[in-house]
Amino acid sequence: MNRRPNPPRSGPAEHRSRPYAAVADSLTPDGVGRYNHFENGSIYWTPETGAWEVHGAIRDKWASMGWERSQVGYSTSDEHGPSNRRSNKFQHGTYLTWTPTDGVVLETSYGDDYEQNPV
């Protein structure tokens, strides 16, 4: 069987996703989407955004901000980027980006020329 290697994950190794659900599929508090928490990550889904994984330090920061009810809304991408700069895009055109130097910051765009805002 040909398997794709797992991409690097944001933050320390203990935040890497595992394939076993920690809880059953649930309705989000805002009543719009559904989610499933796994041992070290989550998948959130809405009819508008589709299903996306959020984990590691980015998930922890999103949780501290209020999940889907936060200023960034729902995730609209899986975590992506090189191992030293991991990001998830969110509903309102923002990114939560992790780097080893800065931890997780809120960005209004993605790339070399970006505006960082502490979250």
C-alpha positions as CSV (number, residue, x, y, z in Angstrom):
1,M,0.0,0.0,0.0
2,N,1.4,3.4,-1.0
3,R,0.9,5.9,1.9
4,R,1.5,9.6,1.9
5,P,3.9,10.7,4.7
6,N,2.3,12.8,7.5
7,P,3.2,16.5,7.1
8,P,4.9,18.3,10.0
9,R,2.6,19.5,12.7
10,S,2.6,22.8,14.6
11,G,4.2,22.8,18.0
12,P,5.6,19.9,20.0
13,A,5.2,16.2,19.1
14,E,2.6,15.6,21.7
15,H,0.1,17.7,19.7
16,R,0.3,15.4,16.6
17,S,-3.1,14.1,15.5
18,R,-4.1,10.5,16.1
19,P,-6.8,8.5,14.3
20,Y,-9.0,7.8,17.3
21,A,-11.9,10.0,18.2
22,A,-12.0,11.2,21.8
23,V,-15.7,12.1,21.6
24,A,-18.6,11.4,19.2
25,D,-19.5,13.8,16.4
26,S,-21.2,16.8,18.0
27,L,-23.2,20.0,17.1
28,T,-21.2,23.2,17.5
29,P,-22.4,25.7,20.2
30,D,-23.4,28.2,17.5
31,G,-25.7,25.5,15.9
32,V,-24.1,25.9,12.4
33,G,-21.5,23.2,12.2
34,R,-20.3,19.8,13.6
35,Y,-17.1,18.8,15.2
36,N,-15.2,15.8,16.4
37,H,-12.3,16.0,18.9
38,F,-9.6,13.4,18.5
39,E,-6.8,12.7,20.9
40,N,-4.7,15.6,19.8
41,G,-6.7,17.5,17.2
42,S,-10.2,18.3,15.9
43,I,-12.2,18.3,12.7
44,Y,-14.7,21.0,12.2
45,W,-17.4,21.1,9.5
46,T,-20.0,23.5,8.2
47,P,-22.1,23.4,5.0
48,E,-20.3,26.7,4.0
49,T,-16.7,25.8,4.8
50,G,-16.5,22.0,4.5
51,A,-14.5,19.8,6.9
52,W,-11.0,20.9,8.1
53,E,-8.6,19.6,10.7
54,V,-7.1,21.9,13.4
55,H,-4.5,20.7,15.9
56,G,-1.4,21.4,17.9
57,A,-0.6,24.9,19.1
58,I,-2.9,26.4,16.5
59,R,-5.9,24.4,17.9
60,D,-4.9,25.4,21.4
61,K,-4.9,29.1,20.5
62,W,-8.2,28.9,18.6
63,A,-9.8,27.2,21.6
64,S,-8.5,29.9,23.9
65,M,-10.0,32.5,21.5
66,G,-13.5,30.9,21.6
67,W,-13.4,28.3,18.8
68,E,-15.9,29.1,16.0
69,R,-17.4,32.0,17.9
70,S,-14.0,33.8,17.9
71,Q,-13.1,36.7,15.7
72,V,-11.7,34.2,13.1
73,G,-14.7,31.9,12.8
74,Y,-14.3,28.4,11.4
75,S,-11.2,27.0,9.7
76,T,-11.3,26.9,5.9
77,S,-8.1,24.9,5.4
78,D,-6.0,22.1,6.9
79,E,-2.7,23.1,8.5
80,H,-0.2,23.8,5.8
81,G,3.3,25.3,5.3
82,P,6.9,24.3,6.0
83,S,7.8,22.8,9.3
84,N,9.0,26.2,10.7
85,R,5.8,28.1,9.7
86,R,2.5,26.2,10.0
87,S,-0.9,27.9,9.3
88,N,-4.6,27.4,9.1
89,K,-6.8,29.8,7.2
90,F,-10.0,30.9,8.8
91,Q,-13.4,32.2,7.7
92,H,-12.8,35.9,7.9
93,G,-9.8,36.0,5.7
94,T,-7.3,35.5,8.6
95,Y,-4.7,32.9,9.4
96,L,-3.5,31.5,12.7
97,T,0.2,30.9,12.1
98,W,2.7,29.0,14.3
99,T,6.5,29.6,14.2
100,P,9.0,28.3,16.7
101,T,10.1,31.9,17.4
102,D,6.7,33.6,17.8
103,G,4.3,30.8,18.8
104,V,0.8,31.4,17.3
105,V,0.0,34.8,15.8
106,L,-3.0,36.1,13.9
107,E,-2.2,37.2,10.4
108,T,-4.3,39.2,8.0
109,S,-2.5,37.6,5.0
110,Y,-0.1,34.7,4.3
111,G,3.4,35.0,3.0
112,D,6.6,37.0,3.4
113,D,4.9,40.3,3.7
114,Y,2.3,39.9,6.5
115,E,0.9,41.9,9.4
116,Q,1.3,40.1,12.7
117,N,-1.1,40.7,15.5
118,P,-0.7,39.1,18.9
119,V,-3.7,37.0,19.8
